[in-house]
Amino acid sequence: MANFRLKNRLVWAKVETTAGTDAVPTQTEAVFIENPRWPPNLQTVQTNEVSGSLDSPAATPAGGWRNFTGRVYMKGAGTAGNAVDFGALLRGSTMGTRQVAAAVTGTAQAGAAGSITLASGASSTTDLYKGMMITTTGGTGSGQTRIATAYNGTTKVLSVLPNWTVTPDNTTTYSIPAQYGYRPQSATLENITIYGYEKNSTGGNARLNRLLGAAGNARFQLQVGQACAIDFTYQGTLTGGTDPADPGVPTYSNQSRLPFINANVYVGQERTSVNDFTLDLGNRVVMEPNPNQEFGYEVAGVVDRRINGTMSLAAQNFSVRDPFTSWKNNTSYQMGAWWGSTAGNRVAVLLDGLVYSNIDEGDVEGYTYDNLQFGVQAPDSSFFLTFW
């Protein structure tokens, strides 16, 4: 009887200090993941010399790399302001990090229909809070929660989506809760180490395959009533397997997956019903050939990114939403969504510079929906994923 079962697998992932050098992830870097696979991509040389026989020579090993795929479901770290357990997989997919470790509070200097001017002592880092959540906690307009769409570190003006119902003023107090965010970047790109363990059902040694110098792509999917998923695809340098001792019990955040319900979703100022939403970072991952390497390839690297996606919105009168005119005029929008009710296990998404690229009609239980394909116009500041 086979000793290794598909469900008896573990995945650990950690950002590398030096690309291609094993980061040695441990139980604390375990990733709660569905259907992980790590097959090699083996290359061979096939020749056709004559030898007085009809038989061709056997193929010769010629290098290759290792692939990795798996799906995680969005959930927070359990403690607001901490990184999620699949954070390394996001970072290896060109996503940089931002952190508000503890709540930032203060009294506003002023407010406008779609913005609030934070206290004079607020951070001077422009766009630090973009994609993050803010709540008014007292004074004029208390009790409103919004997603930040821009932040000017010089003027302290923080723009929000949607506009305030009651405009804040200099009596308004606010809180930017502890939260941890991810956004695409084009500099300081990171590689990660991925360990794929197969535990032995008889209690003997495990099997371990590793990807070193790995880089990848992420595809995000939201659908009403379903857990929100991220599908990862990775490539890394080729290594052989080992038989280590059982790696033990991993550490997970143990937070419940967050279904896409009871959400606040806005496209521009329109609060809308979204049946499903997908976003693909569109990373092109390349293994650069190098004859100096054991298996002929450098560490993996992302050389191009084209963020794109689709969303299905409940149809509205054209006076409210006219996708064709928006497409014709190349109109860009901001889309914001947030859901979850427990601090440390809430999600927010901001998409900036969204432009429609194609339009179709959808049927959702007999209701008309606009099926819209989109791209983005704002490199490195177009997509923000925040856990708060």
Residue pairs with C-beta under 8 A, 6 or more apart in sequence:
3 200
3 201
3 202
3 204
4 198
4 199
4 200
4 201
4 207
5 201
8 198
8 199
8 201
9 36
9 196
9 197
9 198
9 199
10 30
10 195
10 196
10 197
10 199
10 247
10 250
11 30
11 31
11 33
11 36
11 70
11 194
11 195
11 196
11 197
12 25
12 26
12 27
12 29
12 30
12 31
12 194
12 195
12 197
12 247
12 250
13 25
13 29
13 31
13 86
13 88
13 89
13 92
13 192
13 193
13 194
13 195
14 23
14 24
14 25
14 26
14 29
14 88
14 192
14 193
15 23
15 88
15 91
15 92
15 190
15 191
15 192
16 22
16 23
16 190
16 191
16 192
16 193
16 212
16 213
17 23
19 190
19 191
19 213
19 299
20 191
20 212
20 213
20 237
20 298
20 299
21 212
22 193
22 210
22 212
23 192
23 193
24 193
25 88
25 193
25 194
25 195
27 247
27 248
27 249
27 250
27 251
28 251
29 85
29 88
30 85
30 250
30 251
30 252
31 70
31 72
31 85
31 86
31 88
31 89
32 72
32 73
32 85
32 86
32 252
32 253
33 70
33 71
33 72
33 86
34 70
34 71
34 72
34 73
35 69
35 70
35 71
36 68
36 69
36 70
36 196
37 67
37 68
37 69
37 70
38 66
38 67
38 68
38 194
38 196
38 209
38 211
39 66
39 67
40 64
40 65
40 66
40 67
40 238
41 64
41 65
41 66
41 67
41 235
41 238
42 61
42 64
42 238
43 61
43 62
43 63
43 64
43 296
44 59
44 60
44 61
44 62
45 59
45 60
45 61
45 62
46 56
46 59
46 60
47 56
47 57
47 60
48 56
48 57
49 57
51 57
62 296
63 238
63 294
63 295
63 296
63 297
64 238
64 295
64 296
64 297
65 235
65 236
65 237
65 238
65 287
65 295
65 297
65 300
66 209
66 210
66 211
66 235
66 236
66 237
66 238
66 239
67 233
67 234
67 235
68 194
68 196
68 211
68 214
68 216
68 232
68 233
68 234
68 235
68 236
69 231
69 232
69 233
69 234
70 231
70 232
71 229
71 230
71 231
71 232
72 86
72 89
72 229
72 230
72 232
73 227
73 228
73 229
73 230
73 257
73 258
74 227
74 228
74 229
74 230
74 257
74 258
74 347
75 84
75 253
75 255
75 256
75 257
75 258
75 345
76 84
76 253
76 255
76 258
76 340
76 342
76 344
76 345
76 346
76 347
76 387
76 388
77 83
77 84
77 85
77 180
77 253
77 255
77 344
77 387
78 253
78 254
78 255
78 344
78 345
79 344
80 177
80 178
80 179
80 180
80 343
80 344
80 387
80 388
81 99
81 100
81 101
81 102
81 178
81 179
81 180
82 180
82 344
83 97
83 99
83 180
84 90
84 180
84 253
84 387
85 252
85 253
86 230
87 97
87 180
87 182
88 192
89 192
89 216
89 218
89 230
89 232
89 234
90 182
90 218
90 230
90 385
91 97
91 182
91 190
91 192
92 190
92 191
92 192
92 214
92 215
92 216
92 234
93 215
93 216
93 217
93 218
93 232
93 281
93 283
93 302
94 184
94 185
94 186
94 189
94 215
94 281
94 283
94 302
94 305
95 182
95 183
95 184
95 185
95 218
95 281
95 385
96 182
96 183
96 184
96 185
96 188
97 180
97 181
97 182
98 128
98 131
98 132
98 180
98 181
98 182
98 183
99 179
99 180
99 181
100 129
100 132
100 176
100 177
100 178
100 179
100 180
101 178
102 178
103 175
103 176
103 177
103 178
104 122
104 123
104 175
104 176
105 137
105 173
105 174
105 175
105 176
106 118
106 119
106 121
106 122
106 173
106 174
107 119
107 139
107 170
107 171
107 172
107 173
107 174
108 116
108 117
108 118
108 119
108 139
108 168
108 169
108 170
108 171
108 172
108 173
108 174
109 117
109 118
109 119
109 120
109 156
109 170
110 116
110 117
110 168
110 169
110 170
111 117
111 140
111 141
111 164
111 167
111 168
111 169
111 170
111 172
112 167
113 163
113 164
113 167
114 159
114 160
114 161
114 162
114 163
114 164
115 157
115 158
115 159
115 160
116 134
116 136
116 157
116 158
116 160
116 164
116 168
116 172
116 174
117 155
117 156
117 157
117 158
118 156
118 157
118 158
118 174
119 156
120 156
122 156
123 129
123 151
123 153
124 153
124 154
125 153
126 151
126 152
126 153
126 154
127 150
127 151
127 153
127 381
128 151
128 153
129 148
129 151
129 158
129 176
130 148
130 149
130 150
130 151
130 183
130 350
130 352
130 381
130 384
131 147
131 148
131 181
131 183
131 348
131 349
131 350
131 384
131 385
131 386
132 147
132 148
132 176
132 179
132 181
132 348
132 384
132 386
132 388
133 145
133 146
133 147
133 148
133 176
133 177
133 179
133 338
133 346
133 348
133 386
133 388
134 145
134 146
134 147
134 148
134 158
134 160
134 174
134 175
134 176
135 143
135 144
135 145
135 146
135 174
135 175
135 177
136 142
136 143
136 144
136 168
136 172
136 173
136 174
137 143
137 173
137 174
137 175
138 171
138 172
138 173
139 168
139 169
139 171
139 172
139 173
140 166
140 167
140 168
140 169
140 171
140 172
141 164
141 165
141 166
141 167
141 168
141 169
141 172
142 172
142 173
144 164
144 165
144 166
145 264
145 338
146 160
146 161
146 162
146 164
147 160
147 161
147 336
147 337
147 338
147 348
147 350
148 158
148 159
148 160
148 176
148 350
149 159
149 160
149 161
149 334
149 336
149 350
149 352
150 158
150 159
151 157
151 158
151 159
152 158
161 266
161 268
161 269
161 334
161 336
161 350
162 266
162 269
162 271
162 336
163 269
168 174
177 343
177 388
178 343
178 388
179 348
179 386
179 387
179 388
180 386
180 387
180 388
181 384
181 385
181 386
181 387
182 384
182 385
182 386
183 380
183 381
183 383
183 384
183 385
184 281
184 305
184 307
184 379
184 380
184 382
184 383
185 380
186 305
186 379
186 380
189 215
189 301
189 302
191 212
191 213
191 214
191 215
191 236
191 299
191 300
191 301
192 214
192 215
193 210
193 211
193 212
193 214
193 236
194 210
194 211
194 214
194 234
194 236
195 208
195 209
195 210
196 208
196 209
196 210
196 211
197 206
197 207
197 208
197 244
197 247
198 206
198 207
198 208
199 206
199 246
199 247
200 206
200 207
200 246
203 246
205 243
205 244
205 245
205 246
206 243
206 244
206 245
206 246
206 247
207 241
207 242
207 243
208 241
208 242
208 243
208 244
208 247
209 239
209 241
210 236
210 239
211 234
211 235
211 236
211 237
211 239
212 236
212 237
212 239
212 299
213 236
213 237
213 298
213 299
213 300
214 234
214 235
214 236
214 237
214 299
214 300
215 234
215 235
215 236
215 283
215 285
215 299
215 300
215 301
215 302
216 232
216 233
216 234
216 235
216 283
216 285
216 300
217 232
217 233
217 234
217 280
217 281
217 282
217 283
217 285
217 302
218 230
218 231
218 232
218 280
218 281
218 283
219 230
219 231
219 278
219 279
219 280
219 281
220 228
220 229
220 230
220 277
220 278
220 279
220 280
220 309
220 349
220 385
221 228
221 229
221 230
221 231
221 276
221 277
221 278
222 228
222 260
222 274
222 276
222 277
222 278
222 337
222 349
223 260
223 275
223 276
223 277
224 260
224 261
224 274
224 275
224 276
225 259
225 260
225 261
226 259
226 260
227 257
227 258
227 259
227 260
228 257
228 258
228 259
228 260
228 347
233 285
234 285
234 300
235 285
235 287
235 300
236 299
236 300
237 293
237 295
237 297
237 299
237 300
238 294
238 295
238 297
255 344
255 345
256 345
258 339
258 340
258 345
258 346
258 347
260 339
261 339
262 339
262 341
263 274
263 337
263 338
263 339
264 271
264 336
264 337
264 338
264 339
265 271
265 272
265 273
265 274
265 335
265 336
265 337
266 272
266 334
266 335
266 336
266 337
267 313
267 321
267 333
267 334
267 335
267 354
268 333
268 334
270 316
270 320
270 321
272 313
272 314
272 316
272 321
273 313
273 314
274 311
274 312
274 313
274 337
275 312
275 313
275 314
275 362
275 364
275 369
276 310
276 311
276 312
277 309
277 310
277 311
277 312
277 337
278 309
278 310
278 311
279 307
279 308
279 309
279 351
279 383
280 307
280 308
280 309
281 305
281 307
281 383
282 304
282 305
282 306
282 307
282 308
283 302
283 304
283 305
284 302
284 303
284 304
284 305
285 300
285 301
285 302
285 303
286 300
286 301
286 302
286 303
287 297
287 298
287 299
287 300
288 297
288 298
288 301
289 296
289 297
289 298
290 296
290 297
290 298
306 375
307 375
307 376
307 382
307 383
308 357
308 373
308 374
308 375
308 376
309 373
309 374
310 371
310 372
310 373
310 374
311 335
311 371
311 372
311 374
312 362
312 364
312 369
312 370
312 371
312 372
313 321
313 369
313 370
313 372
314 364
314 367
314 368
314 369
314 370
315 321
315 367
315 368
315 369
315 370
318 325
321 370
323 356
323 359
323 370
323 372
324 359
325 331
326 333
326 355
326 356
327 355
327 356
327 357
327 358
327 359
330 355
331 355
331 356
332 353
332 354
332 355
332 377
332 378
333 354
333 355
334 350
334 351
334 352
334 353
334 354
335 349
335 350
335 351
335 354
336 348
336 349
336 350
336 351
337 348
337 349
338 346
338 347
338 348
338 349
339 346
339 347
340 346
340 347
343 388
344 387
344 388
345 387
346 387
346 388
347 385
347 386
347 387
347 388
348 384
348 385
348 386
348 387
348 388
349 383
349 384
349 385
349 386
350 383
350 384
350 386
351 376
351 382
351 383
351 384
352 376
352 378
352 381
352 382
352 383
352 384
353 376
353 377
353 378
353 381
353 382
354 374
354 375
354 376
355 374
355 375
355 376
355 377
356 372
356 373
356 374
357 373
357 374
357 375
358 372
358 373
359 370
359 371
359 372
359 373
360 370
360 371
360 372
360 373
361 368
361 369
361 370
361 371
362 368
362 369
362 370
362 371
363 369
376 382
376 383
